[in-house]
Amino acid sequence: MTIKELTNLIMKQAEQKGFGSKPKDINLAEKIALIHSEISEAYQAYRNKKINGKDGFKEELGDAIQRILHLGGIMDVDIEKIILKKIKQNKNRKWHWNKINEKHS
């Protein structure tokens, strides 16, 4: 299944459940906060070594991606196209790790 197909499936479910399917139906800030919430829940699950199962790391990542695809569908963003574009841009991008306060592996 492609990202576009997943988005269409999520949008169909959103319409059935009344989660909003058009910009006028939603509060954008709330949708972004809910995405952030799912990412935080994934982090907490990981910290607590709960990787699998209900409310586990993997499930919370799935929740976050579902919310992102829902928002992308509402705002008519072709997430698949954008991801491919970013991968291409990042291929030759230089990161200046010595200029930022962030660790990386």
C-alpha positions as CSV (number, residue, x, y, z in Angstrom):
1,M,0.0,0.0,0.0
2,T,1.3,3.4,-0.9
3,I,1.3,6.5,1.4
4,K,-1.3,8.0,-0.8
5,E,-3.5,4.9,-0.5
6,L,-3.0,5.0,3.3
7,T,-4.0,8.7,3.4
8,N,-7.2,7.9,1.4
9,L,-8.1,5.1,3.8
10,I,-7.5,7.4,6.8
11,M,-9.5,10.2,5.2
12,K,-12.4,7.8,4.6
13,Q,-12.3,6.7,8.2
14,A,-12.1,10.4,9.4
15,E,-15.3,11.2,7.4
16,Q,-17.1,8.2,8.9
17,K,-16.0,9.1,12.4
18,G,-16.5,12.8,12.1
19,F,-12.8,13.7,12.6
20,G,-12.9,16.4,9.9
21,S,-12.0,16.1,6.3
22,K,-11.7,19.7,5.2
23,P,-9.8,22.7,6.6
24,K,-13.0,24.3,7.7
25,D,-13.8,21.2,9.8
26,I,-10.7,21.3,12.0
27,N,-8.6,23.4,14.3
28,L,-5.1,23.2,12.8
29,A,-3.3,24.0,16.0
30,E,-5.2,21.2,17.8
31,K,-4.3,18.7,15.1
32,I,-0.6,19.6,15.3
33,A,-0.8,19.4,19.1
34,L,-2.3,15.9,18.8
35,I,0.6,14.9,16.5
36,H,3.0,16.2,19.1
37,S,1.1,14.3,21.8
38,E,1.5,11.0,19.9
39,I,5.2,11.6,19.5
40,S,5.5,12.3,23.2
41,E,3.6,9.1,24.0
42,A,6.0,7.1,21.8
43,Y,9.0,8.6,23.6
44,Q,7.5,7.7,27.0
45,A,6.7,4.2,25.9
46,Y,10.3,3.8,24.7
47,R,11.7,5.2,27.9
48,N,9.6,2.7,29.8
49,K,10.9,-0.1,27.5
50,K,7.3,-0.8,26.3
51,I,8.1,-1.4,22.6
52,N,5.2,-3.7,21.5
53,G,1.5,-4.0,22.4
54,K,-1.2,-1.5,23.3
55,D,0.2,2.0,24.0
56,G,3.7,0.7,23.1
57,F,6.4,2.6,21.1
58,K,5.4,1.0,17.8
59,E,1.7,1.6,18.2
60,E,2.3,5.3,19.2
61,L,4.5,5.8,16.1
62,G,1.6,4.4,14.1
63,D,-0.8,6.8,15.8
64,A,1.5,9.8,15.0
65,I,1.8,8.8,11.4
66,Q,-1.9,8.3,11.1
67,R,-2.5,11.8,12.5
68,I,0.1,13.3,10.1
69,L,-1.5,11.6,7.1
70,H,-4.9,12.7,8.3
71,L,-3.7,16.3,8.5
72,G,-1.9,16.0,5.1
73,G,-5.2,14.7,3.6
74,I,-7.2,17.6,5.0
75,M,-4.7,20.2,3.8
76,D,-4.3,18.4,0.4
77,V,-0.6,17.7,0.9
78,D,0.9,14.9,-1.1
79,I,3.0,13.5,1.7
80,E,4.5,10.8,-0.5
81,K,5.7,13.4,-3.0
82,I,7.0,15.7,-0.2
83,I,9.0,12.8,1.5
84,L,10.6,11.9,-1.8
85,K,11.5,15.5,-2.5
86,K,13.1,15.9,1.0
87,I,15.1,12.6,0.6
88,K,16.5,14.0,-2.7
89,Q,17.3,17.4,-1.0
90,N,19.0,15.7,1.9
91,K,21.1,13.5,-0.2
92,N,23.8,16.2,-0.7
93,R,22.9,18.4,2.3
94,K,25.7,19.2,4.7
95,W,25.0,19.2,8.4
96,H,27.2,21.4,10.6
97,W,27.0,19.4,13.8
98,N,29.7,21.6,15.5
99,K,27.3,24.6,15.3
100,I,24.4,23.0,17.0
101,N,23.8,21.6,20.5
102,E,22.6,18.2,19.5
103,K,24.1,14.7,19.7
104,H,23.9,12.3,16.8
105,S,25.1,8.8,16.1
